[in-house]
Amino acid sequence: MKLDKKIFWDVDYDNLDWEKYAHWVIVRVFERGDVDDIRQVRRHYGDDEVKTALLNAKHIRYNRLHLAAAVIDEPINIIF
């Protein structure tokens, strides 16, 4: 999986454990990635894993909340 390195500006992209930190990666991509990045994450992890990660996220940027909810076709309730 090749994602835009700018999304992961604060970590060592080349040594990131994509499976161990899957939920963090998914949420990060939904917050900071573009449509292509989101498609790649969905292909790599599958929609069930993406849905689980987003529904259990402690924080999602407000401006991306509706996008995430539309992709998983379920409302996401996060307290701001």
Secondary structure, DSSP 8 states (H G I E B T S, - for coil): ----GGGGTTS-GGG--TTTTHHHHHHHHHHH--HHHHHHHHHHH-HHHHHHHHHT-S---HHHHHHHHHHHTS------
